[in-house]
Amino acid sequence: MPSIDATVDQCQSFYASCMAAAACQPTWPPGYAWQTRLEGAFEAVPREMFLPPGPWHIEAAPGRYVETPNADIRFLYQDVLVAIDKERGINNGQPSGHARFMGQLEPRPGETVVHIGAGTGYYTAILSVLVTPGGRVSAFELHEDLAARARHNLQTFDNISITTGDATGLRLPEADVIYVNAGVIRPPLNWLLALRCGGRMFVPWRPAVDIGIALFIRRTASGFAVDPAMPAWFIPCVGASSSSPGDKHPGLDGAWASRALYLKAEREPDATATAIYDEMWLSSERLSHANPASQ
């Protein structure tokens, strides 16, 4: 239990420092300015504002929750998953994981972010702080009740819009960053096409029930570069979690070996293919500047 000598502000400040440390990338110099921005974002956004009233249910293992002894807010400023709706398995996800994912993407002031699977809006709020001033976050949430709660929670943020609906079938705005909080068998075509050149996407890739990978996709003038960076386990994304006839799914080694994504309309699968889907395929070969542009 948190020490009674620590105030809520002290706990939140320490929590924010831990999240900034978790986000650190090997290439960042000491005192990297974006890392400081991330720490400020985690410190500025009250986590309790996006959760049901306490006591809270902390997920100790998949599907197994432990209730906090009381509604002391300091329990929330730890690196834990907190249930939003435990019956549906919907949580406010582990903060250090989200910090690492955001650290790979580095959303910056003035950029446009699309957040898919916004839940009640906690990480939407943090993304909005990271792209302020001048940036916007377009958030999508499938569940009407969660979207309504997100709108209420985010009403003081003037750079966020919330759309209720299935983002796999909607036209997305052009984006510098796409941040996905649900597992997909393959990234939907509309998400890829929404990325601007130089745009980055985080998507939890679930090509098989026993594979969960944080896949980072960058759109370049030569196509889509991919980086399977770390394990990541999210609930399935409605609309992007079922196979099609003819899909070739990767094994674990093949999934981790993927380095590029191609649209079939621009290049047919070859011997380097690690996974093949209706409209796209992944390759173990890194992008070549000679490859056709993906515009």
For each residue, the residues with C-beta under 8 A, 3 or more apart:
1: 69 72 75
2: 6 11 72 74 75 77
3: 6
4:
5:
6: 2 3 10 11 14 74
7: 10 11
8: 11 12 73 74 77
9: 12 13
10: 6 7 13 14
11: 2 6 7 8 14 15 73 74 77
12: 8 9 15 16 43 46 47 77
13: 9 10 16 17 43
14: 6 10 11 17 18 77
15: 11 12 18 19 42 43 77 78 79 95
16: 12 13 19 20 39 40 41 42 43
17: 13 14 20 21 39
18: 14 15 21 22 79 96
19: 15 16 22 23 38 39 42 79 95 96 99
20: 16 17 23 24 35 36 38 39 42 99
21: 17 18 24
22: 18 19 79 95 96 99 100 103
23: 19 20 35 38 99 100 102 103
24: 20 21 28 32 35 103
25: 28 103 104
26:
27:
28: 24 25 32 34 35
29: 32
30:
31: 35 36
32: 24 28 29 35 36
33: 36 37
34: 28 37 38 106 108
35: 20 23 24 28 31 32 38 39 103
36: 20 31 32 33 39 40
37: 33 34 40 41 129 130
38: 19 20 23 34 35 41 42 99 102 103 130
39: 16 17 19 20 35 36 42 43
40: 16 36 37 43 44 129
41: 16 37 38 44 45 126 129 130
42: 15 16 19 20 38 39 45 95 99 126
43: 12 13 15 16 39 40
44: 40 41 129
45: 41 42 49 122 125 126 129
46: 12 49 50
47: 12 50 51 76 77 82 92 122
48: 51 54 73 76
49: 45 46 122 153
50: 46 47 92 119 120 121 122 125 153
51: 47 48 54 56 76 82 84 92 120 122
52: 56 83 84
53: 71
54: 48 51 68 70 71 72 73 75
55: 67 68 69 70 71
56: 51 52 67 68 71 75 76 82 83
57: 65 66 67 68 82 83 86
58: 65 66 67 68 75 80 81 82 83
59: 62 63 64 65 80 81 82 83 86 91
60: 64 65 66
61: 64
62: 59 233
63: 59 89
64: 59 60 61
65: 57 58 59 60 83 86
66: 57 58 60
67: 55 56 57 58
68: 54 55 56 57 58 71 72 75
69: 1 55 72
70: 54 55
71: 53 54 55 56 68
72: 1 2 54 68 69 75
73: 8 11 48 54 76 77
74: 2 6 8 11 77
75: 1 2 54 56 58 68 72 78
76: 47 48 51 56 73 82
77: 2 8 11 12 14 15 47 73 74
78: 15 75
79: 15 18 19 22 94 95 96
80: 58 59 94
81: 58 59 91 92 93 94
82: 47 51 56 57 58 59 76 91 92
83: 52 56 57 58 59 65 86 90 91 92
84: 51 52 90 91 92 119 120 146
85: 88 89 90
86: 57 59 65 83 89 90 91
87:
88: 85
89: 63 85 86 235
90: 83 84 85 86 119 143 146 235
91: 59 81 82 83 84 86
92: 47 50 51 81 82 83 84 119 120 122
93: 81 97 98 123 181 234
94: 79 80 81 97 98
95: 15 19 22 42 79 98 99
96: 18 19 22 79 99 100
97: 93 94 100 101 232
98: 93 94 95 101 102 123 126
99: 19 20 22 23 38 42 95 96 102 103
100: 22 23 96 97 103 104 214 230
101: 97 98 104 105 179 202 214 232
102: 23 38 98 99 105 106 107 126 127 130 179
103: 22 23 24 25 35 38 99 100 106
104: 25 100 101 200 202 214 216 227 229
105: 101 102 177 179 200 201 202 216
106: 34 102 103 200
107: 102 111 113 127 130 131 135 176 177 179
108: 34 111 130 131 135 176
109: 130 131 132 133 134 135
110: 131 133 134 135
111: 107 108 131 135 176 177
112: 131 135 136 137 138 173 174 175 176 177
113: 107 127 128 131 135 136 137 138 175 176 177 178 179
114: 137 138 139 140 167 172 173 175 177 178 179 191 194
115: 118 123 124 127 137 138 139 140 179 181
116: 139 140 167 178 179 180 181 182 191 237
117: 140 141 142 167 180 181 182 234 237
118: 115 121 123 124 139 140 141 146 147 150 162 181
119: 50 84 90 92 122 123 124 141 146 150 181
120: 50 51 84 92 146 149 150 153
121: 50 118 124 125 139 149 150 153 154 160 162
122: 45 47 49 50 51 92 119 125 126 153
123: 93 98 115 118 119 126 127 179 181
124: 115 118 119 121 127 128 137 139 150 154 160
125: 45 50 121 122 128 129 153 154 157 160
126: 41 42 45 98 102 122 123 129 130
127: 102 107 113 115 123 124 130 131 137 177 179
128: 113 124 125 131 132 135 136 137 154 157 159 160
129: 37 40 41 44 45 125 126 132
130: 37 38 41 102 107 108 109 126 127 135
131: 107 108 109 110 111 112 113 127 128 134 135 136 137 159
132: 109 128 129 135 159
133: 109 110
134: 109 110 131
135: 107 108 109 110 111 112 113 128 130 131 132 159
136: 112 113 128 131 159 160 161
137: 112 113 114 115 124 127 128 131 159 160 161
138: 112 113 114 115 160 161 163 172 173 175
139: 114 115 116 118 121 124 150 154 160 161 162 163
140: 114 115 116 117 118 162 163 164 165 167 170 172
141: 117 118 119 146 147 150 162 163 164
142: 117 146 147 164 165 166 167 238
143: 90 146 147
144: 147 148 164
145: 148 149
146: 84 90 118 119 120 141 142 143 149 150
147: 118 141 142 143 144 150 151 162 163 164
148: 144 145 151 152 164
149: 120 121 145 146 152 153
150: 118 119 120 121 124 139 141 146 147 153 154 162
151: 147 148 154 155 162
152: 148 149 155
153: 49 50 120 121 122 125 149 150
154: 121 124 125 128 139 150 151 157 160 162
155: 151 152
156:
157: 125 128 154 160
158:
159: 128 131 132 135 136 137
160: 121 124 125 128 136 137 138 139 154 157
161: 136 137 138 139
162: 118 121 139 140 141 147 150 151 154
163: 138 139 140 141 147 167 170
164: 140 141 142 144 147 148
165: 140 142 169 170
166: 142 169 170 238 239
167: 114 116 117 140 142 163 170 172 188 191 239
168: 188 190 191 237 238 239 240
169: 165 166 190 239
170: 140 163 165 166 167 190
171: 190 194
172: 114 138 140 167 175 178 190 191 194
173: 112 114 138 194
174: 112 194 195 196
175: 112 113 114 138 172 178 194 195 196 199
176: 107 108 111 112 113 196 198 199 200
177: 105 107 111 112 113 114 127 199 200 201
178: 113 114 116 172 175 191 194 195 199 200 201 202 203
179: 101 102 105 107 113 114 115 116 123 127 201 202
180: 116 117 184 187 191 201 202 203 204 237
181: 93 115 116 117 118 119 123 204 234
182: 116 117 204 234 235 236 237 238 240
183: 204 205 206 212 232 233 234 235 236 237 241
184: 180 187 188 203 204 205 206 236 237 240 241
185: 206 207 240 241 242 243 247 249 277
186: 205 207 240 275 277 280
187: 180 184 191 192 201 203 205 215 217 240 261 280
188: 167 168 184 191 192 239 240
189: 192 193 263 279 280
190: 168 169 170 171 172 193 194
191: 114 116 167 168 172 178 180 187 188 194 195 201 203
192: 187 188 189 195 201 217 219 224 261 263 280
193: 189 190
194: 114 171 172 173 174 175 178 190 191 199
195: 174 175 178 191 192 199 200 201 217 219
196: 174 175 176 199 219
197: 219 220 221 295
198: 176 218 219 220
199: 175 176 177 178 194 195 196 218 219
200: 104 105 106 176 177 178 195 216 217 218 219
201: 105 177 178 179 180 187 191 192 195 216 217 218
202: 101 104 105 178 179 180 214 215 216
203: 178 180 184 187 191 215 217
204: 180 181 182 183 184 212 213 214 215 232 233 234
205: 183 184 186 187 211 212 213 214 215 228 232 255
206: 183 184 185 209 211 212 213 234 236 241
207: 185 186 211 249 250 255 275
208: 211 249 250 251 252 255
209: 206
210: 252
211: 205 206 207 208 250 252 255
212: 183 204 205 206 231 232 233 234
213: 204 205 206 228 229 230 231 232 255 256
214: 100 101 104 202 204 205 228 229 230 231 232
215: 187 202 203 204 205 226 227 228 229 258
216: 104 105 200 201 202 226 227 228 229
217: 187 192 195 200 201 203 224 225 226 227 261
218: 198 199 200 201 224 225 226 227
219: 192 195 196 197 198 199 200 223 224 294
220: 197 198 223 224 225 287 294
221: 197 289 293
222: 225 287 288 289 290 291 292 293 294
223: 219 220 260 261 262 266 267 287 291 292 293 294
224: 192 217 218 219 220 260 261 262 287 294
225: 217 218 220 222 259 260 261 286 287
226: 215 216 217 218 258 259 260 261 282
227: 104 215 216 217 218 259
228: 205 213 214 215 216 255 256 258
229: 104 213 214 215 216
230: 100 213 214
231: 212 213 214
232: 97 101 183 204 205 212 213 214
233: 62 183 204 212
234: 93 117 181 182 183 204 206 212 237
235: 89 90 182 183
236: 182 183 184 206 241
237: 116 117 168 180 182 183 184 234 240 241
238: 142 166 168 182 241
239: 166 167 168 169 188
240: 168 182 184 185 186 187 188 237
241: 183 184 185 206 236 237 238
242: 185
243: 185 247 249
244: 247 277 278
245:
246: 276 278
247: 185 243 244 275 276 277 278
248: 273 275 276 277 281
249: 185 207 208 243 275
250: 207 208 211 253 254 255 258 274 275 282
251: 208 254 255
252: 208 210 211 255 256
253: 250 256 257
254: 250 251 257 258 274 275 284
255: 205 207 208 211 213 228 250 251 252 258 274 275
256: 213 228 252 253
257: 253 254 274 284
258: 215 226 228 250 254 255 261 274 275 282 283 284
259: 225 226 227 283 284 285 286 287
260: 223 224 225 226 282 283 285 286 287
261: 187 192 217 223 224 225 226 258 280 281 282 283
262: 223 224 266 267 269 280 281 282 283 291
263: 189 192 266 267 279 280 294
264: 267 268 269 278 279 280 281
265: 279
266: 223 262 263 292 294
267: 223 262 263 264 270 291 292
268: 264
269: 262 264 273 276 281
270: 267 273 283
271:
272: 283 284 285
273: 248 269 270 276 281 282 283 284
274: 250 254 255 257 258 282 283 284
275: 186 207 247 248 249 250 254 255 258 281 282
276: 246 247 248 269 273 281 282
277: 185 186 244 247 248 280 281
278: 244 246 247 264
279: 189 263 264 265
280: 186 187 189 192 261 262 263 264 277
281: 248 261 262 264 269 273 275 276 277
282: 226 250 258 260 261 262 273 274 275 276
283: 258 259 260 261 262 270 272 273 274
284: 254 257 258 259 272 273 274
285: 259 260 272 288
286: 225 259 260
287: 220 222 223 224 225 259 260 291
288: 222 285 291
289: 221 222
290: 222
291: 222 223 262 267 287 288
292: 222 223 266 267
293: 221 222 223
294: 219 220 222 223 224 263 266
295: 197
